[in-house]
Amino acid sequence: MTLIWRYAWNGANFSVLEKALAGAVAPDAAALGRFLTRWNVRALGLAPDAVDVALASLDTVIESAALDAVQ
């Protein structure tokens, strides 16, 4: 990855997080996490379907962990 892409990649993450902290976007951690994950893995060239499968798997793990925490 070239240097310019690294700065663009980090800049996108920083921009979204900065807006959330400033109150310009809703501070929904799960939604921000999904957005940033989708943005970053798509920037790496993963197909949209592969990203959807990965995020669905992540949701399953998160839900399972939440259920374990309750029990």
FITOR-634685 format. One record per residue (C-alpha): residue in one letter; x, y, z; chain. Coordinates in steps of 0.25 Angstrom, whole numbers, plus 2048, in hexadecimal, padded with zeros to 3 digits. Example, Ala and Ser with C-alpha at 12.3 -4.5 7.8 and 13.67 -1.06 7.14 Angstrom:
residu | px | py | pz | chaine
A | 831 | 7EE | 81F | A
S | 837 | 7FC | 81D | A
This chain:
residu | px | py | pz | chaine
M | 800 | 800 | 800 | A
T | 806 | 80D | 7FC | A
L | 808 | 818 | 806 | A
I | 7FC | 821 | 800 | A
W | 7F2 | 815 | 802 | A
R | 7F7 | 814 | 811 | A
Y | 7F4 | 823 | 814 | A
A | 7E7 | 822 | 80C | A
W | 7E3 | 815 | 814 | A
N | 7E7 | 81B | 822 | A
G | 7E0 | 828 | 81E | A
A | 7D3 | 822 | 81B | A
N | 7D3 | 81B | 829 | A
F | 7D7 | 827 | 830 | A
S | 7CD | 830 | 829 | A
V | 7C2 | 826 | 82D | A
L | 7C6 | 825 | 83B | A
E | 7C9 | 834 | 83D | A
K | 7BA | 837 | 838 | A
A | 7B5 | 82D | 842 | A
L | 7BC | 833 | 84D | A
A | 7B8 | 841 | 849 | A
G | 7AA | 83C | 849 | A
A | 7A8 | 83F | 83A | A
V | 7A4 | 830 | 838 | A
A | 79D | 827 | 841 | A
P | 7A7 | 820 | 84B | A
D | 7A1 | 812 | 848 | A
A | 7AE | 80A | 84B | A
A | 7A9 | 7FD | 843 | A
A | 7A4 | 805 | 837 | A
L | 7B1 | 80D | 837 | A
G | 7B9 | 800 | 838 | A
R | 7B2 | 7FA | 82D | A
F | 7B3 | 806 | 824 | A
L | 7C2 | 807 | 826 | A
T | 7C4 | 7F8 | 825 | A
R | 7BC | 7F8 | 818 | A
W | 7C4 | 804 | 813 | A
N | 7D1 | 7FF | 816 | A
V | 7D0 | 7F0 | 810 | A
R | 7C9 | 7F6 | 804 | A
A | 7D5 | 7FF | 802 | A
L | 7DE | 7F3 | 803 | A
G | 7D6 | 7ED | 7F7 | A
L | 7CD | 7E3 | 7FD | A
A | 7C0 | 7E0 | 7F6 | A
P | 7B3 | 7E6 | 7FC | A
D | 7AD | 7D8 | 7FE | A
A | 7BA | 7D3 | 805 | A
V | 7B9 | 7E0 | 80E | A
D | 7AA | 7DC | 811 | A
V | 7AE | 7CE | 815 | A
A | 7B9 | 7D3 | 81E | A
L | 7B0 | 7DD | 825 | A
A | 7A5 | 7D3 | 827 | A
S | 7AF | 7CA | 82D | A
L | 7B4 | 7D5 | 836 | A
D | 7A5 | 7D8 | 83A | A
T | 7A4 | 7C9 | 83E | A
V | 7B0 | 7C9 | 847 | A
I | 7AC | 7D6 | 84E | A
E | 79E | 7D1 | 850 | A
S | 7A4 | 7C4 | 856 | A
A | 7AD | 7CC | 85F | A
A | 7A2 | 7D4 | 864 | A
L | 799 | 7C8 | 867 | A
D | 7A5 | 7C2 | 86F | A
A | 7A7 | 7CF | 877 | A
V | 798 | 7CE | 87B | A
Q | 798 | 7C0 | 87F | A
